[in-house]
Amino acid sequence: VCCSSKDELAETVARLAMTGRTGGPEGRPYDHILIESTGVAEPRGIANLFLRKNPFGRTLGDFATLSSLVTVIDAPAFLGEWDRRGPRATIAGTERPLVELMLDQVEVADVVIVNKCDRVTAEEAVRVEAILDGLNPRAERLPVEQGQVASEFLLGRVRFDASATLA
């Protein structure tokens, strides 16, 4: 999901949510819609889709509930970027350090999945947790290996709070 496709995303989610209310394919409603954005997407923009009123005074949140913003952190890569404040990424036509985008994603996350915990030492894992806690103490964190997360952990719990998340 990129800047240029946010309106299309909002329209698609609204359409899916409305289809779900009347029965999706084969009459089954949609229980959940998962949106996976690119690694350079700014989650605040996606969250704002659910809050911003359209010309008719409606929000995407009128059709679908934003339950949580989830960020996946690659533990060893995160530490490497943190330590060297390295490469720059071009985002929406501006160049900024990649680590800034990573920090933005952590700061607004309701859930932070810390992946590849098996590829860092115990001391490095503690350090990652301390950095994440400093950036976003309210986010629920889950250390994992190979990206394995039980669906029950992610689905069915509303964690998004606009006043806390987007503050």
Salt bridges, closest charged atoms under 4 A:
ASP7 OD1 - ARG52 NH2 3.20
GLU26 OE1 - ARG28 NH1 3.74
GLU42 OE2 - ARG96 NH1 2.69
ASP62 OD2 - ARG58 NE 3.10
ASP74 OD2 - LYS116 NZ 2.81
GLU81 OE2 - ARG84 NH2 3.49
ASP83 OD1 - ARG127 NH2 2.36
GLU95 OE2 - ARG88 NE 3.03
GLU100 OE1 - ARG96 NE 3.45
ASP104 OD2 - ARG96 NH2 2.33
ASP110 OD1 - ARG138 NH1 3.15
GLU129 OE1 - ARG141 NE 2.68
ASP133 OD1 - ARG141 NH2 3.63
GLU140 OE1 - ARG157 NH2 3.08
GLU140 OE1 - ARG159 NE 2.83
